[in-house]
């Protein structure tokens, strides 16, 4: 209402019948108008006065510019939380190798990464198809259910949308879930909830709510019909608001996980199927 009063005063200072009619219309709907109606009235007035130069017109233009900036902050900011715990604000530590470094399978690197982080942060949990008892289909969690318990590293049924939904709910309640979608192809079954409920959560609430869930999956082998796809165009276009991480090896993957585990923004990390052994 304060904005409407400001605009009404500015419109009344303009010596133009069409602009005066705009002011009257805005005044007559004062009990049932929106911010959009107020801004629209200013834009129409500026358009009506496009061939004139006056202090009143400049005042309207200044008001419009100021409120464009305010409305950007109100309605178009915080696609990401942008706080101190944003991944972009977490310091980078490059991988270090000693002279006597030994070669190990990629799955062992991931296993060590998960083990170290689960030991460090009790909020971390992981679940998905075959994640618990056998340690996932590529052994990234091998032996970790026995170490940390079935409440923190758990198996689920074959229900990708439920897995994603559980991850969102747990993350919004302060935990740091890793929700595993066994293969990238199966992300299709979760795209609705990831797009509508997770990727846009910070945007919809102006960072008032957070869900730092990590969707872990694997793909890119590009051999055969199933278990090997790479629908990256769909992911990048549909999941604005989530970080899309595509490591080329498991050392990079471990570094990305280390960053994401310390952040407060959601992400999907796609491991390369050819990188485990």
C-alpha positions as CSV (number, residue, x, y, z in Angstrom):
1,X,0.0,0.0,0.0
2,X,2.9,2.4,0.7
3,X,4.1,1.8,-2.9
4,X,0.6,2.6,-4.2
5,X,0.5,5.8,-2.3
6,X,4.0,6.8,-3.6
7,X,2.9,6.1,-7.2
8,X,-0.5,7.9,-6.8
9,X,1.4,11.0,-5.7
10,X,3.8,10.8,-8.6
11,X,1.0,10.3,-11.1
12,X,-1.0,13.2,-9.8
13,X,2.0,15.5,-10.4
14,X,1.9,14.7,-14.1
15,X,-0.1,17.1,-16.3
16,X,-1.7,14.6,-18.6
17,X,-5.3,13.4,-18.9
18,X,-4.3,9.7,-19.7
19,X,-2.0,9.6,-16.7
20,X,-4.7,11.1,-14.5
21,X,-7.0,8.4,-15.6
22,X,-4.4,5.8,-14.7
23,X,-4.2,7.3,-11.2
24,X,-8.0,7.2,-10.9
25,X,-8.1,3.6,-11.9
26,X,-5.4,2.6,-9.4
27,X,-7.2,4.6,-6.7
28,X,-10.6,2.9,-7.5
29,X,-9.1,-0.6,-7.0
30,X,-7.1,0.3,-3.9
31,X,-8.7,-2.6,-1.9
32,X,-7.9,-5.2,-4.5
33,X,-4.7,-4.4,-6.3
34,X,-1.3,-6.1,-6.4
35,X,2.3,-4.9,-6.6
36,X,2.1,-5.9,-10.3
37,X,-0.8,-3.4,-10.8
38,X,1.2,-0.6,-9.3
39,X,4.3,-1.3,-11.4
40,X,2.2,-1.7,-14.5
41,X,0.6,1.7,-13.9
42,X,4.1,3.3,-13.7
43,X,5.2,1.6,-16.9
44,X,2.1,2.7,-18.7
45,X,2.5,6.3,-17.5
46,X,6.2,6.3,-18.7
47,X,5.0,5.0,-22.1
48,X,2.3,7.7,-22.4
49,X,4.9,10.3,-21.6
50,X,7.6,8.9,-24.0
51,X,7.7,12.1,-26.1
52,X,7.8,14.4,-23.2
53,X,10.7,15.6,-20.9
54,X,9.7,16.7,-17.4
55,X,10.7,16.4,-13.8
56,X,7.5,14.4,-13.1
57,X,8.4,11.8,-15.8
58,X,11.9,11.5,-14.5
59,X,10.5,10.9,-11.0
60,X,8.4,8.1,-12.4
61,X,11.4,6.6,-14.2
62,X,13.5,6.8,-11.0
63,X,10.8,5.0,-9.0
64,X,10.5,2.3,-11.6
65,X,14.3,1.7,-11.7
66,X,14.5,1.5,-7.9
67,X,11.7,-1.0,-7.7
68,X,13.0,-3.1,-10.5
69,X,16.0,-3.7,-8.3
70,X,13.9,-4.3,-5.2
71,X,11.6,-6.7,-7.1
72,X,14.6,-8.6,-8.5
73,X,15.7,-9.3,-5.0
74,X,12.1,-10.2,-4.0
75,X,11.3,-12.5,-6.9
76,X,14.4,-13.5,-8.8
77,X,17.2,-14.0,-6.3
78,X,18.5,-17.0,-4.3
79,X,18.4,-19.7,-6.9
80,X,21.3,-20.9,-4.8
81,X,21.5,-20.0,-1.1
82,X,24.7,-18.0,-1.8
83,X,25.8,-18.0,1.9
84,X,29.1,-18.9,3.6
85,X,28.4,-22.6,3.1
86,X,27.8,-22.4,-0.6
87,X,30.1,-24.7,-2.5
88,X,31.6,-21.7,-4.3
89,X,32.7,-20.3,-0.9
90,X,34.4,-23.4,0.4
91,X,38.1,-23.3,0.0
92,X,39.7,-25.6,-2.6
93,X,42.3,-28.1,-1.5
94,X,44.0,-29.7,-4.5
95,X,44.8,-33.4,-4.4
96,X,48.3,-34.2,-3.1
97,X,50.4,-37.2,-4.1
98,X,53.5,-38.6,-2.5
99,X,56.4,-40.1,-4.4
100,X,55.5,-43.6,-3.3
101,X,51.8,-43.3,-4.0
102,X,50.2,-46.6,-5.0
103,X,47.5,-47.1,-7.6
104,X,44.2,-48.3,-6.2
105,X,40.7,-48.9,-7.7
106,X,38.4,-45.9,-8.0
107,X,35.9,-47.6,-5.7
108,X,38.6,-47.7,-3.0
109,X,39.0,-43.9,-3.2
110,X,35.3,-43.4,-2.9
111,X,35.1,-45.8,0.0
112,X,37.9,-44.0,1.9
113,X,36.2,-40.6,1.2
114,X,32.8,-41.8,2.5
115,X,34.4,-43.5,5.5
116,X,36.3,-40.3,6.5
117,X,33.3,-38.1,6.1
118,X,30.9,-40.4,7.9
119,X,33.3,-40.5,10.8
120,X,33.6,-36.7,10.8
121,X,29.9,-35.7,10.4
122,X,27.2,-37.7,12.2
123,X,24.5,-35.9,10.1
124,X,25.6,-37.9,7.0
125,X,23.4,-40.7,5.9
126,X,23.2,-42.7,2.7
127,X,20.5,-44.9,1.3
128,X,19.4,-46.4,-2.0
129,X,19.0,-49.7,-3.9
130,X,21.8,-52.0,-2.7
131,X,23.7,-49.3,-0.9
132,X,23.5,-50.9,2.6
133,X,24.3,-54.6,2.8
134,X,26.5,-55.0,-0.2
135,X,27.9,-51.5,-0.2
136,X,26.3,-50.4,-3.5
137,X,26.7,-52.1,-6.9
138,X,30.2,-50.7,-7.3
139,X,31.3,-51.1,-3.7
140,X,31.7,-47.5,-2.8
141,X,30.1,-48.2,0.6
142,X,31.6,-51.7,1.0
143,X,31.8,-52.5,4.7
144,X,30.5,-49.2,5.9
145,X,27.0,-50.4,7.0
146,X,28.7,-52.8,9.4
147,X,30.8,-49.8,10.7
148,X,28.2,-47.1,11.0
149,X,24.9,-49.1,11.3
150,X,21.9,-49.7,9.1
151,X,20.2,-46.5,10.3
152,X,22.9,-44.4,8.5
153,X,23.7,-46.6,5.5
154,X,20.5,-48.4,4.4
155,X,19.0,-50.3,1.5
156,X,15.7,-49.2,-0.1
157,X,13.2,-50.7,-2.5
158,X,13.1,-50.0,-6.2
159,X,11.3,-46.7,-5.9
160,X,13.4,-43.8,-7.2
161,X,10.9,-41.0,-6.6
162,X,10.5,-42.1,-2.9
163,X,14.3,-42.2,-2.5
164,X,14.5,-38.6,-3.8
165,X,11.6,-37.5,-1.6
166,X,13.1,-39.1,1.5
167,X,16.4,-37.2,0.8
168,X,14.6,-33.9,0.5
169,X,12.7,-34.4,3.7
170,X,15.7,-35.5,5.7
171,X,17.8,-32.6,4.4
172,X,15.1,-30.1,5.3
173,X,15.3,-31.4,8.9
174,X,19.0,-30.9,9.2
175,X,20.6,-34.1,8.0
176,X,23.0,-34.5,5.1
177,X,21.6,-37.3,3.0
178,X,23.2,-39.1,0.1
179,X,20.2,-40.4,-1.9
180,X,21.5,-42.9,-4.4
181,X,19.8,-43.4,-7.8
182,X,21.5,-46.6,-8.9
183,X,21.9,-45.6,-12.6
184,X,21.6,-42.3,-14.3
185,X,19.0,-43.6,-16.6
186,X,16.7,-44.0,-13.6
187,X,16.8,-40.3,-12.8
188,X,13.9,-40.0,-15.3
189,X,11.7,-41.4,-12.6
190,X,12.7,-38.7,-10.1
191,X,12.9,-35.6,-12.4
192,X,9.4,-34.3,-11.4
193,X,10.2,-34.1,-7.7
194,X,13.8,-33.0,-8.2
195,X,12.7,-30.1,-10.4
196,X,9.5,-29.0,-8.6
197,X,10.5,-29.6,-5.0
198,X,14.3,-29.6,-4.7
199,X,16.0,-27.5,-7.4
200,X,13.7,-24.5,-6.8
201,X,13.4,-24.7,-3.0
202,X,15.9,-21.9,-2.3
203,X,14.4,-19.8,-5.1
204,X,10.8,-20.3,-3.9
205,X,11.6,-19.4,-0.3
206,X,14.3,-16.8,-0.9
207,X,16.8,-19.1,0.8
208,X,14.4,-19.4,3.8
209,X,14.5,-23.2,3.4
210,X,17.4,-25.5,2.5
211,X,17.7,-29.1,1.4
212,X,21.4,-30.0,0.9
213,X,20.7,-33.5,-0.4
214,X,23.2,-35.1,-2.7
215,X,21.8,-37.3,-5.4
216,X,24.5,-39.8,-6.2
217,X,24.3,-41.8,-9.4
218,X,26.5,-43.2,-12.2
219,X,26.4,-43.4,-16.0
220,X,28.1,-42.3,-19.2
221,X,29.3,-45.8,-20.3
222,X,27.1,-45.4,-23.5
223,X,27.0,-49.2,-24.1
224,X,23.6,-50.8,-24.5
225,X,20.1,-49.6,-23.8
226,X,20.0,-49.6,-20.0
227,X,22.4,-48.8,-17.1
228,X,24.7,-46.7,-19.3
229,X,22.9,-43.6,-20.5
230,X,23.9,-39.9,-20.2
231,X,20.8,-37.7,-20.4
232,X,22.8,-34.6,-19.5
233,X,20.7,-32.2,-21.6
234,X,17.6,-33.1,-19.6
235,X,19.4,-32.7,-16.3
236,X,21.0,-29.3,-17.0
237,X,17.8,-27.9,-18.4
238,X,15.5,-29.2,-15.7
239,X,17.5,-28.9,-12.5
240,X,18.5,-25.2,-12.4
241,X,19.2,-24.6,-8.7
242,X,21.1,-27.9,-8.2
243,X,24.8,-28.2,-8.8
244,X,25.5,-30.8,-11.5
245,X,28.9,-32.5,-10.8
246,X,30.5,-34.7,-13.5
247,X,33.9,-35.9,-12.3
248,X,36.2,-37.5,-14.8
249,X,37.7,-39.9,-12.2
250,X,37.1,-40.9,-8.6
251,X,39.8,-38.6,-7.2
252,X,37.8,-35.7,-8.6
253,X,34.6,-37.3,-7.4
254,X,36.0,-37.5,-3.8
255,X,37.0,-33.9,-3.9
256,X,33.5,-32.9,-5.1
257,X,32.0,-35.0,-2.3
258,X,34.2,-33.4,0.3
259,X,33.0,-29.9,-0.9
260,X,29.3,-30.9,-1.1
261,X,29.3,-32.6,2.3
262,X,30.4,-29.2,3.8
263,X,27.9,-27.1,1.8
264,X,24.2,-26.3,2.2
265,X,23.1,-26.6,-1.4
266,X,21.7,-29.6,-3.3
267,X,23.6,-31.4,-6.0
268,X,23.7,-34.3,-8.3
269,X,27.0,-36.1,-8.7
270,X,27.3,-38.5,-11.6
271,X,30.2,-41.0,-11.3
272,X,31.6,-42.5,-14.4
273,X,30.8,-46.2,-14.8
274,X,34.2,-47.0,-16.2
275,X,36.0,-45.5,-13.2
276,X,35.5,-48.0,-10.4
277,X,38.1,-50.6,-11.3
